[in-house]
């Protein structure tokens, strides 16, 4: 049986930002937070299995810090999933006040991504709308200082999506943060399925260019417990089952999961929604490696 390499648990679909490249504004699903009972059900369905080498992220379409229970959930996941290689979140850091940073450092989290698409206020706020650069910068610096003083082995990744709006600040971005002992993740701004902000060439939807790797490695638990195989499927349009009915391995190896993989391998996803409008397999969009 196949096992996912990356698991997303979407604890909230709420977000404080309005980023220009994000499909969040196009999403039809309710803006809500996962119930405590459902979160326990999801984690229980994962905890039955060896997670050696598996990354578990407690975010997906929303900003995880909009979930008032996120620190408690990170701690619970770390305790219930001790074999997971990494447990963490990706955040815009706007809501990461000092007490939250203190708690996250002690939560058992061992990876955090900070999405900061600029090295100046003007550039950053033109992309990450509804966020204030000075606040974000202060919050991240405070977290990094607390992390470094604590001695906790938390991997910190400074992430920047590159486009014509901010590419000129890439060197300044590295210079600003490198002294804190962080990693950097640069990737071209992509469509997030069909977001329209891609830095790549336009897709040709008459011909599938490539086989998507997500269905072979990613399992997503959406906020309502439905499960999918794609980190770009913002409306949970391809459903492989539910956490209420199946555990991790059943979902990842079920009939709907296998069907998706067969269609991808055959380069025949023109009738598979939402793959049929994805700029990754019908175009050149991609998620870059470090």
C-alpha positions as CSV (number, residue, x, y, z in Angstrom):
1,X,0.0,0.0,0.0
2,X,1.1,3.6,-0.7
3,X,1.7,6.1,2.1
4,X,1.6,9.9,1.8
5,X,4.8,11.8,2.2
6,X,3.1,15.1,3.1
7,X,-0.1,15.5,5.0
8,X,-2.1,18.8,5.3
9,X,-4.6,19.3,8.0
10,X,-6.6,22.4,7.2
11,X,-7.7,23.6,10.7
12,X,-9.2,26.8,9.3
13,X,-10.2,28.4,6.0
14,X,-10.3,31.9,7.5
15,X,-7.6,34.3,6.5
16,X,-6.6,37.8,7.5
17,X,-4.9,38.7,4.2
18,X,-5.9,39.3,0.6
19,X,-2.8,38.3,-1.4
20,X,-2.9,39.1,-5.1
21,X,-1.9,35.6,-6.2
22,X,-4.1,33.6,-3.8
23,X,-7.3,31.9,-4.9
24,X,-8.8,32.4,-1.5
25,X,-11.2,35.1,-2.7
26,X,-12.4,32.6,-5.4
27,X,-13.1,29.9,-2.9
28,X,-16.8,28.9,-2.5
29,X,-16.3,26.9,0.7
30,X,-17.3,28.5,4.0
31,X,-14.8,30.4,6.0
32,X,-14.7,28.2,9.2
33,X,-12.5,26.4,11.7
34,X,-12.3,22.7,12.1
35,X,-14.1,21.4,15.2
36,X,-12.1,19.9,18.0
37,X,-13.9,16.5,17.6
38,X,-13.0,16.4,13.9
39,X,-9.4,17.3,14.5
40,X,-9.1,14.5,17.0
41,X,-10.7,12.1,14.5
42,X,-8.3,13.2,11.8
43,X,-5.2,12.8,14.0
44,X,-6.5,9.4,15.3
45,X,-6.8,8.2,11.7
46,X,-3.2,9.2,11.0
47,X,-1.7,8.0,14.3
48,X,-2.3,4.3,13.6
49,X,0.6,4.3,11.1
50,X,4.4,4.8,11.1
51,X,5.0,8.3,9.9
52,X,8.8,8.1,9.6
53,X,9.8,10.6,6.9
54,X,6.3,12.2,6.7
55,X,5.7,15.9,7.0
56,X,2.5,17.1,8.7
57,X,1.4,20.7,8.2
58,X,-1.5,22.2,10.1
59,X,-2.6,24.6,7.4
60,X,-3.9,24.6,3.9
61,X,-6.2,27.3,2.4
62,X,-6.5,29.6,5.5
63,X,-4.0,31.4,7.7
64,X,-3.4,29.0,10.6
65,X,-3.1,31.7,13.2
66,X,-6.7,32.6,12.5
67,X,-7.4,29.3,14.4
68,X,-7.4,30.3,18.1
69,X,-6.5,26.7,19.0
70,X,-3.6,26.3,16.6
71,X,-0.9,26.1,19.4
72,X,-2.9,23.5,21.2
73,X,-3.4,21.5,18.0
74,X,0.3,21.7,17.1
75,X,1.1,20.3,20.6
76,X,-1.5,17.6,20.3
77,X,-0.2,16.6,16.8
78,X,3.4,16.4,18.1
79,X,2.3,14.1,21.0
80,X,0.0,11.9,19.0
81,X,2.3,11.6,15.9
82,X,5.8,11.2,17.5
83,X,7.2,9.4,14.4
84,X,6.4,12.2,12.0
85,X,9.6,13.8,10.5
86,X,8.2,17.3,10.8
87,X,5.1,19.0,12.2
88,X,4.6,22.7,11.5
89,X,2.7,25.5,9.8
90,X,3.1,28.1,7.1
91,X,2.1,31.6,8.1
92,X,2.1,35.3,7.0
93,X,3.1,36.1,10.6
94,X,0.8,39.2,10.8
95,X,-1.1,37.6,13.7
96,X,1.9,36.1,15.5
97,X,1.9,38.3,18.6
98,X,4.7,37.7,21.1
99,X,2.7,35.4,23.4
100,X,1.8,33.2,20.4
101,X,5.5,33.1,19.4
102,X,6.4,32.1,22.9
103,X,3.9,29.3,22.9
104,X,4.8,28.0,19.4
105,X,8.5,27.8,20.3
106,X,7.5,25.5,23.2
107,X,4.7,23.6,21.3
108,X,6.9,20.8,19.8
109,X,6.6,22.2,16.3
110,X,9.9,21.6,14.4
111,X,9.3,23.5,11.1
112,X,7.7,26.9,10.3
113,X,7.5,28.7,6.9
114,X,7.2,32.5,6.9
115,X,5.7,33.8,3.6
116,X,7.2,37.2,3.1
117,X,7.2,38.3,-0.6
118,X,9.4,41.4,-0.4
119,X,12.2,43.2,1.5
120,X,10.5,46.6,1.6
121,X,7.1,47.9,2.8
122,X,6.1,49.1,-0.6
123,X,6.8,45.9,-2.4
124,X,5.5,43.6,0.3
125,X,2.2,45.4,0.9
126,X,1.5,45.5,-2.8
127,X,1.4,41.7,-2.8
128,X,0.4,40.7,0.7
129,X,-2.5,43.0,1.0
130,X,-4.1,43.6,4.4
131,X,-0.8,42.9,6.1
132,X,1.6,45.5,7.5
133,X,5.3,45.0,6.8
134,X,6.6,46.5,10.0
135,X,4.4,44.3,12.1
136,X,5.3,41.1,10.2
137,X,9.0,41.9,10.3
138,X,8.8,42.5,14.1
139,X,6.9,39.3,14.7
140,X,9.3,37.2,12.7
141,X,12.4,38.7,14.3
142,X,10.9,38.1,17.8
143,X,10.1,34.5,16.9
144,X,13.6,33.9,15.6
145,X,15.2,35.5,18.6
146,X,13.1,33.3,20.9
147,X,13.9,30.2,18.8
148,X,17.6,30.9,19.0
149,X,17.6,31.5,22.7
150,X,15.5,28.4,23.4
151,X,17.8,26.0,21.7
152,X,14.8,24.4,20.1
153,X,15.6,22.7,16.8
154,X,12.9,24.5,14.8
155,X,13.7,24.7,11.1
156,X,12.7,28.2,9.9
157,X,12.1,28.7,6.2
158,X,11.8,32.2,4.7
159,X,9.7,31.9,1.6
160,X,9.4,34.4,-1.3
161,X,7.2,34.0,-4.3
162,X,9.0,35.7,-7.2
163,X,7.3,37.9,-9.8
164,X,8.1,41.1,-11.7
165,X,6.8,43.0,-8.6
166,X,9.5,41.8,-6.3
167,X,12.2,39.9,-8.1
168,X,14.6,42.9,-7.7
169,X,14.5,42.5,-3.9
170,X,15.6,38.8,-3.8
171,X,19.2,39.7,-2.7
172,X,18.0,42.2,-0.1
173,X,15.6,39.6,1.2
174,X,18.5,37.2,1.8
175,X,20.7,39.9,3.4
176,X,17.9,40.9,5.8
177,X,17.3,37.4,7.2
178,X,20.4,35.3,6.7
179,X,22.0,36.2,10.1
180,X,19.2,34.4,12.0
181,X,20.1,30.9,10.8
182,X,17.2,30.3,8.4
183,X,16.7,28.5,5.1
184,X,15.3,30.3,2.0
185,X,12.7,29.0,-0.4
186,X,12.3,30.9,-3.7
187,X,9.8,29.9,-6.3
188,X,8.2,31.6,-9.3
189,X,4.7,32.8,-8.6
190,X,2.4,30.1,-9.9
191,X,-1.4,29.9,-10.6
192,X,-2.5,27.9,-7.5
193,X,-4.6,25.8,-10.0
194,X,-6.2,28.6,-11.9
195,X,-5.4,31.8,-9.9
196,X,-4.2,33.7,-12.9
197,X,-1.0,35.2,-11.4
198,X,1.5,32.8,-12.9
199,X,5.0,33.9,-13.9
200,X,5.1,31.0,-16.4
201,X,3.7,30.8,-19.9
202,X,0.0,30.3,-20.4
203,X,-1.2,26.7,-20.4
204,X,-2.6,24.8,-23.4
205,X,-5.6,23.0,-22.1
206,X,-5.9,20.8,-25.2
207,X,-2.8,18.8,-24.2
208,X,-1.6,17.6,-20.8
209,X,2.1,18.1,-20.5
210,X,3.0,16.2,-17.4
211,X,1.9,13.8,-14.7
212,X,1.2,15.6,-11.4
213,X,3.1,14.2,-8.4
214,X,0.7,15.3,-5.7
215,X,-1.7,12.3,-5.9
216,X,1.3,10.1,-5.3
217,X,2.6,11.9,-2.3
218,X,0.1,14.3,-0.8
219,X,-3.0,13.8,1.4
220,X,-5.1,16.8,2.4
221,X,-7.7,16.8,5.2
222,X,-10.0,19.8,4.5
223,X,-11.7,21.8,7.3
224,X,-14.9,19.7,7.0
225,X,-13.1,16.4,7.1
226,X,-13.3,15.6,3.4
227,X,-10.0,14.4,2.0
228,X,-8.2,15.2,-1.3
229,X,-4.9,14.7,-3.0
230,X,-3.9,18.2,-4.1
231,X,-2.5,21.2,-2.2
232,X,-3.9,23.5,-5.0
233,X,-7.5,22.2,-4.9
234,X,-8.8,25.2,-3.0
235,X,-12.5,24.2,-3.2
236,X,-12.0,20.5,-2.4
237,X,-13.5,19.6,-5.8
238,X,-11.8,16.1,-6.0
239,X,-12.8,14.1,-2.9
240,X,-11.3,10.7,-2.1
241,X,-13.3,10.2,1.1
242,X,-13.9,11.5,4.6
243,X,-12.0,11.3,7.9
244,X,-15.3,10.5,9.5
245,X,-15.4,7.2,7.5
246,X,-11.9,6.2,6.7
247,X,-8.4,6.5,8.1
248,X,-5.2,7.7,6.4
249,X,-4.3,4.6,4.5
250,X,-7.8,3.8,3.4
251,X,-8.2,7.3,2.0
252,X,-4.8,7.3,0.3
253,X,-5.3,3.9,-1.3
254,X,-9.0,4.0,-2.0
255,X,-10.7,3.7,-5.4
256,X,-10.9,7.5,-6.0
257,X,-7.2,7.9,-5.2
258,X,-6.2,5.1,-7.5
259,X,-8.4,6.4,-10.3
260,X,-6.7,9.8,-10.1
261,X,-3.3,8.2,-10.3
262,X,-4.3,6.2,-13.4
263,X,-5.6,9.3,-15.1
264,X,-2.4,11.3,-14.3
265,X,-0.1,8.5,-15.5
266,X,-2.1,8.3,-18.8
267,X,-1.9,12.1,-19.2
268,X,-5.7,12.1,-19.5
269,X,-7.1,14.5,-17.0
270,X,-9.2,16.7,-19.3
271,X,-12.3,15.3,-17.8
272,X,-11.1,15.3,-14.2
273,X,-12.1,18.3,-12.1
274,X,-10.2,20.4,-11.0
275,X,-7.2,19.0,-12.8
276,X,-8.8,19.9,-16.2
277,X,-7.9,23.6,-15.5
278,X,-4.6,23.2,-13.8
279,X,-1.6,25.2,-15.0
280,X,0.8,22.7,-13.5
281,X,-0.1,19.8,-15.8
282,X,-1.4,21.7,-18.8
283,X,1.3,24.4,-18.5
284,X,4.7,24.9,-17.0
285,X,3.7,26.1,-13.5
286,X,5.5,24.2,-10.8
287,X,6.4,24.2,-7.1
288,X,10.2,24.6,-7.0
289,X,12.5,22.7,-4.7
290,X,14.7,24.4,-2.2
